[in-house]
Amino acid sequence: MQLSESRRPVFRGEDAVYHIVSRVSCGKRIFGDETKEEFVAILRRQAVFSGVVILAYCFMSDHFHLLVRVSPHKWLSDGELIERNRALSSGGKCSSRGIDPGLLERILLDDQRDGTTDTRSSNNADRYDAREWREKLQSRMGDVSCFMRETKQRFGIWYNQQHGNSGTIWADRYKSLIVEPSREAMAMIAAYIDLNCVRAGLVSDPADYRFCSYGAAVSGSLLARDGYCSVYGVESWDVASSMHRDLLFGRHCGNPGKVRMGRTSPERLRRALDDDEKLTLQEALRCRVRYFTDGMALGSQPYLARLLAEHPKWFSEKRKPVFAKMKGADWGGLRVVRNLVIAPIL
């Protein structure tokens, strides 16, 4: 396994799952319904191009959450490369790093047919080399950092064009948490993401919020349903939905739209922490859980130990990881790398 040289741990060479959070600059609430819809569309197109699987998401007015799976990139055939590039370009004009789908197809097909690598367009007299385009496009795939950078850039360009703005709209790059690709860890983060709209007081059931993946899945989105089936390792949406409802609301919770359970009150949280009384899992997920954004990695102790053994450079010499049990609730066998002492649950 190789590692990215980015400022945060990023896998190369094996499946990896990440919880990603990114915020708008200065806390501006720029995401209305139209902008959220456009962002979901851009996100889906970029995911197809990048080879990233969207497992869960939630878009709020000033930030968004993603749970994504990134698999090692395998060299694509020309046909597959053309289809991915076409998906990325389906939303309009291609970026400066991109290429018109028709032109790419002509370049690659000409190269396959007679070895021609010098193809000229009536709009651009530059030399287009088939080999270079293959390498250039595929170098952007299977990379979570590149996926996030391009997604945010594309949305930023669209937003600025719509509003006559210039410059970045983002506060920083993004926060990420490595998530063990196990049902327990992925389902926990997916539920936490879906409940973001509940924590914000917008709804009491995420099934009623159409800008989270669970709301989209309940409304019939096949792509969103596929994400939950992947999280739970099942083929049936009905099975995945039932399991997810149990995690969101507890067992025997009933059908979507039938349960009302809002944000955990500050009094209940304070009482639980002061008396060392654990919250129920459903109560804890309705709080802000800093372990899920600042814990560096989430998973079982054997999984986290393997991370340390294989990637010691990730861990500070002065601040050795303890693979801490998370406080405040019964989190099962899940632990995090960073032991957060101050306000791990808010």
C-alpha positions as CSV (number, residue, x, y, z in Angstrom):
1,M,0.0,0.0,0.0
2,Q,1.2,3.5,-0.8
3,L,0.1,6.7,0.7
4,S,-0.8,10.1,-0.6
5,E,1.5,13.0,0.2
6,S,-1.5,15.2,1.2
7,R,-1.8,16.7,4.7
8,R,-4.2,14.1,5.9
9,P,-4.0,10.3,5.8
10,V,-5.3,9.0,2.4
11,F,-5.1,5.4,1.3
12,R,-3.7,4.2,-2.0
13,G,-4.0,0.7,-3.2
14,E,-6.9,-0.6,-1.2
15,D,-10.6,0.2,-0.5
16,A,-11.0,3.1,2.0
17,V,-14.0,4.8,3.5
18,Y,-14.1,8.4,4.6
19,H,-16.4,10.7,6.5
20,I,-15.9,14.1,5.0
21,V,-17.1,17.5,6.3
22,S,-16.6,20.8,4.4
23,R,-17.9,24.2,5.4
24,V,-18.6,27.5,3.6
25,S,-16.4,30.5,4.2
26,C,-17.4,32.8,7.1
27,G,-20.4,30.5,8.0
28,K,-22.4,32.0,5.1
29,R,-25.7,30.2,4.5
30,I,-25.5,29.9,0.7
31,F,-27.2,26.5,0.2
32,G,-30.8,27.0,-0.6
33,D,-33.0,24.3,-2.2
34,E,-31.8,25.1,-5.7
35,T,-28.1,25.1,-4.8
36,K,-28.4,21.9,-2.8
37,E,-30.0,20.2,-5.8
38,E,-27.2,21.4,-8.1
39,F,-24.6,20.3,-5.6
40,V,-26.1,16.8,-5.5
41,A,-26.0,16.6,-9.3
42,I,-22.4,17.8,-9.5
43,L,-21.4,15.4,-6.7
44,R,-23.0,12.4,-8.5
45,R,-21.3,13.3,-11.8
46,Q,-17.9,13.7,-10.2
47,A,-18.3,10.4,-8.3
48,V,-18.9,8.5,-11.6
49,F,-15.8,10.1,-13.1
50,S,-13.6,9.6,-10.1
51,G,-14.8,6.0,-9.4
52,V,-16.0,7.0,-5.9
53,V,-19.1,5.5,-4.3
54,I,-21.4,7.8,-2.4
55,L,-22.7,5.9,0.6
56,A,-24.4,8.7,2.5
57,Y,-24.7,12.5,2.4
58,C,-26.4,15.5,4.0
59,F,-26.4,19.1,2.7
60,M,-27.1,21.9,5.1
61,S,-27.2,25.7,4.5
62,D,-23.5,26.2,5.3
63,H,-21.8,22.8,5.2
64,F,-22.1,19.3,4.0
65,H,-21.3,15.7,5.1
66,L,-20.3,12.8,2.9
67,L,-19.6,9.1,3.5
68,V,-17.7,7.8,0.6
69,R,-15.9,4.6,-0.5
70,V,-12.8,4.9,-2.7
71,S,-11.4,1.8,-4.4
72,P,-8.0,1.4,-5.9
73,H,-8.0,2.8,-9.5
74,K,-7.6,0.2,-12.2
75,W,-6.5,1.2,-15.7
76,L,-9.7,1.7,-17.7
77,S,-10.4,0.7,-21.3
78,D,-10.9,3.5,-23.8
79,G,-14.6,2.8,-23.8
80,E,-14.8,3.1,-20.0
81,L,-12.7,6.2,-20.1
82,I,-15.0,7.8,-22.7
83,E,-18.1,7.0,-20.6
84,R,-16.7,8.4,-17.4
85,N,-15.6,11.6,-19.1
86,R,-19.0,11.9,-20.7
87,A,-20.7,11.6,-17.3
88,L,-18.5,14.4,-15.9
89,S,-19.3,16.7,-18.9
90,S,-23.0,16.0,-18.9
91,G,-23.6,19.0,-16.7
92,G,-22.4,21.6,-19.2
93,K,-19.0,23.0,-20.3
94,C,-16.0,21.0,-19.3
95,S,-13.4,22.4,-17.0
96,S,-9.9,23.6,-18.1
97,R,-8.5,20.2,-17.1
98,G,-11.2,18.4,-19.1
99,I,-11.8,17.6,-22.7
100,D,-15.0,17.6,-24.8
101,P,-16.5,14.1,-24.8
102,G,-16.8,14.0,-28.6
103,L,-13.2,15.1,-29.1
104,L,-11.9,12.6,-26.6
105,E,-13.8,9.8,-28.3
106,R,-12.4,10.8,-31.7
107,I,-8.8,11.0,-30.4
108,L,-9.0,7.6,-28.8
109,L,-10.8,5.8,-31.6
110,D,-8.4,7.3,-34.2
111,D,-5.5,6.1,-32.1
112,Q,-7.0,2.6,-31.8
113,R,-7.7,2.4,-35.5
114,D,-4.4,3.5,-37.0
115,G,-2.1,4.6,-34.3
116,T,-2.8,8.3,-35.0
117,T,-1.9,10.5,-32.0
118,D,-2.1,13.9,-33.7
119,T,-5.8,15.0,-33.9
120,R,-6.8,18.6,-34.5
121,S,-10.1,20.3,-33.8
122,S,-11.5,23.1,-35.8
123,N,-11.8,25.1,-32.5
124,N,-8.3,24.3,-31.2
125,A,-5.2,23.7,-33.2
126,D,-3.2,22.2,-30.3
127,R,-1.8,18.7,-30.6
128,Y,-3.8,16.1,-28.7
129,D,-2.0,13.0,-27.8
130,A,-4.1,9.9,-27.0
131,R,-1.6,8.5,-24.6
132,E,-1.3,11.7,-22.7
133,W,-5.0,12.1,-22.4
134,R,-5.4,8.6,-21.1
135,E,-2.8,9.2,-18.4
136,K,-4.0,12.7,-17.5
137,L,-7.7,11.6,-17.0
138,Q,-6.9,8.4,-15.2
139,S,-4.5,10.1,-12.8
140,R,-7.5,12.0,-11.4
141,M,-9.5,8.9,-10.5
142,G,-9.5,6.7,-7.4
143,D,-8.2,9.6,-5.3
144,V,-10.4,11.2,-2.5
145,S,-8.4,14.4,-2.4
146,C,-8.8,14.9,-6.1
147,F,-12.5,14.0,-6.0
148,M,-13.1,16.6,-3.2
149,R,-11.0,19.3,-4.9
150,E,-12.8,19.0,-8.2
151,T,-16.3,18.6,-6.7
152,K,-15.9,21.8,-4.7
153,Q,-14.2,23.7,-7.6
154,R,-17.0,22.7,-10.0
155,F,-19.7,23.8,-7.6
156,G,-17.8,27.0,-6.7
157,I,-17.6,27.9,-10.4
158,W,-21.3,27.2,-10.9
159,Y,-22.3,29.2,-7.8
160,N,-20.1,32.2,-8.7
161,Q,-21.6,32.3,-12.3
162,Q,-25.1,32.2,-10.9
163,H,-24.5,35.0,-8.4
164,G,-21.8,37.1,-10.2
165,N,-19.2,36.4,-7.5
166,S,-15.5,35.6,-7.7
167,G,-13.1,33.8,-5.5
168,T,-13.5,30.7,-3.3
169,I,-16.7,30.1,-1.3
170,W,-15.0,27.5,1.0
171,A,-13.6,28.0,4.4
172,D,-10.9,25.4,4.1
173,R,-10.1,22.1,2.4
174,Y,-12.2,19.6,4.4
175,K,-12.1,17.5,7.5
176,S,-11.9,13.7,7.1
177,L,-12.2,10.7,9.3
178,I,-11.0,7.3,8.1
179,V,-13.8,4.8,8.7
180,E,-13.3,1.0,8.9
181,P,-15.1,-0.6,6.0
182,S,-17.3,-2.7,8.3
183,R,-21.0,-2.6,8.7
184,E,-20.8,-1.3,12.3
185,A,-18.6,1.6,11.6
186,M,-20.1,2.7,8.2
187,A,-23.7,2.4,9.5
188,M,-22.8,4.5,12.6
189,I,-21.4,7.3,10.4
190,A,-24.3,7.1,7.9
191,A,-26.8,7.5,10.7
192,Y,-24.9,10.4,12.2
193,I,-24.8,12.1,8.8
194,D,-28.5,11.5,8.2
195,L,-29.4,13.0,11.6
196,N,-27.6,16.2,10.9
197,C,-30.9,17.8,9.8
198,V,-32.5,16.6,13.1
199,R,-29.7,18.1,15.2
200,A,-30.3,21.4,13.3
201,G,-34.0,21.3,14.2
202,L,-35.2,21.2,10.6
203,V,-37.1,17.8,10.9
204,S,-37.5,15.1,13.5
205,D,-37.2,12.3,11.0
206,P,-34.5,12.4,8.3
207,A,-36.9,10.6,6.0
208,D,-38.6,14.0,5.7
209,Y,-35.4,15.9,4.6
210,R,-34.8,15.5,0.9
211,F,-31.3,16.8,0.9
212,C,-29.9,13.9,2.9
213,S,-29.3,10.5,1.3
214,Y,-31.8,8.7,3.6
215,G,-34.6,11.2,2.6
216,A,-33.7,10.7,-1.1
217,A,-33.7,6.9,-0.6
218,V,-37.1,6.9,1.0
219,S,-38.4,9.1,-1.8
220,G,-37.2,6.4,-4.3
221,S,-33.7,7.4,-5.4
222,L,-32.0,4.1,-6.6
223,L,-28.5,5.6,-6.2
224,A,-29.2,6.5,-2.6
225,R,-30.7,3.1,-1.9
226,D,-27.7,1.4,-3.4
227,G,-25.5,3.4,-0.9
228,Y,-27.4,2.0,2.1
229,C,-27.3,-1.6,0.7
230,S,-23.6,-1.2,0.4
231,V,-23.3,0.0,3.9
232,Y,-25.2,-2.9,5.3
233,G,-23.9,-5.5,2.9
234,V,-27.4,-6.5,1.7
235,E,-29.1,-6.5,-1.7
236,S,-32.6,-5.5,-0.6
237,W,-33.4,-1.9,0.1
238,D,-36.2,-3.0,2.4
239,V,-33.7,-4.9,4.5
240,A,-31.2,-2.1,4.5
241,S,-34.0,0.5,5.4
242,S,-35.2,-1.6,8.3
243,M,-31.7,-2.0,9.7
244,H,-31.1,1.8,9.3
245,R,-34.4,2.7,11.0
246,D,-33.4,0.5,13.9
247,L,-30.1,2.5,14.3
248,L,-31.8,5.9,13.8
249,F,-34.7,5.3,16.2
250,G,-34.2,2.0,18.0
251,R,-35.9,-1.3,17.3
252,H,-39.6,-1.5,16.5
253,C,-39.5,2.2,15.6
254,G,-42.2,1.9,12.9
255,N,-42.3,3.3,9.3
256,P,-40.6,6.4,8.0
257,G,-42.6,9.5,8.9
258,K,-44.3,7.8,11.9
259,V,-41.6,8.5,14.5
260,R,-40.8,11.9,16.1
261,M,-37.5,12.1,18.0
262,G,-35.7,15.5,18.0
263,R,-32.3,16.7,19.1
264,T,-31.1,15.5,22.5
265,S,-31.7,18.3,25.0
266,P,-28.7,20.1,26.6
267,E,-30.1,19.2,30.0
268,R,-30.3,15.5,29.2
269,L,-26.7,15.6,27.8
270,R,-25.4,17.5,30.8
271,R,-27.1,15.1,33.2
272,A,-25.7,12.1,31.5
273,L,-22.1,13.4,31.4
274,D,-22.2,14.8,35.0
275,D,-23.5,11.6,36.4
276,D,-21.4,9.4,34.1
277,E,-24.7,8.0,32.9
278,K,-24.6,6.8,29.3
279,L,-26.9,8.2,26.7
280,T,-28.8,5.7,24.5
281,L,-27.2,5.4,21.1
282,Q,-30.1,7.2,19.5
283,E,-29.7,10.1,21.9
284,A,-26.0,10.3,21.3
285,L,-26.4,10.4,17.6
286,R,-28.6,13.4,18.0
287,C,-25.7,15.3,19.6
288,R,-22.7,16.7,17.9
289,V,-20.1,13.9,18.2
290,R,-16.6,15.3,17.8
291,Y,-15.2,11.8,17.6
292,F,-16.7,11.4,14.2
293,T,-14.9,14.5,12.8
294,D,-11.8,14.9,14.9
295,G,-11.0,11.3,15.9
296,M,-8.7,10.7,12.9
297,A,-9.9,7.1,12.4
298,L,-12.9,5.1,13.6
299,G,-13.1,1.3,13.8
300,S,-12.4,-1.8,15.9
301,Q,-9.3,-2.0,17.9
302,P,-7.6,-4.6,15.6
303,Y,-8.3,-2.3,12.6
304,L,-6.8,0.8,14.3
305,A,-3.8,-1.2,15.5
306,R,-3.2,-2.2,11.9
307,L,-3.3,1.4,10.8
308,L,-0.6,2.2,13.4
309,A,1.5,-0.8,12.4
310,E,1.4,0.0,8.7
311,H,1.5,3.8,8.9
312,P,3.5,5.0,11.9
313,K,4.2,8.3,10.2
314,W,0.6,9.3,10.6
315,F,0.9,9.3,14.4
316,S,2.8,12.0,16.4
317,E,5.7,10.8,18.5
318,K,4.6,13.2,21.3
319,R,1.0,12.1,21.2
320,K,0.8,8.4,20.8
321,P,-2.6,7.0,20.0
322,V,-4.5,5.2,22.7
323,F,-7.3,3.8,20.5
324,A,-9.8,5.3,23.0
325,K,-13.2,4.0,23.8
326,M,-15.7,6.8,23.1
327,K,-17.5,8.3,26.0
328,G,-21.1,9.2,26.5
329,A,-22.9,6.1,25.1
330,D,-22.4,2.4,24.3
331,W,-20.7,2.6,21.0
332,G,-20.2,-1.2,20.7
333,G,-16.7,-2.2,19.7
334,L,-15.9,1.1,17.9
335,R,-12.9,3.2,19.0
336,V,-11.1,6.2,17.7
337,V,-7.4,7.1,17.4
338,R,-7.5,10.4,19.1
339,N,-8.7,10.5,22.7
340,L,-10.7,13.7,22.8
341,V,-10.7,14.9,26.4
342,I,-12.6,18.3,26.1
343,A,-16.2,18.2,25.0
344,P,-16.2,15.0,22.8
345,I,-20.0,15.2,22.7
346,L,-21.9,18.5,22.4
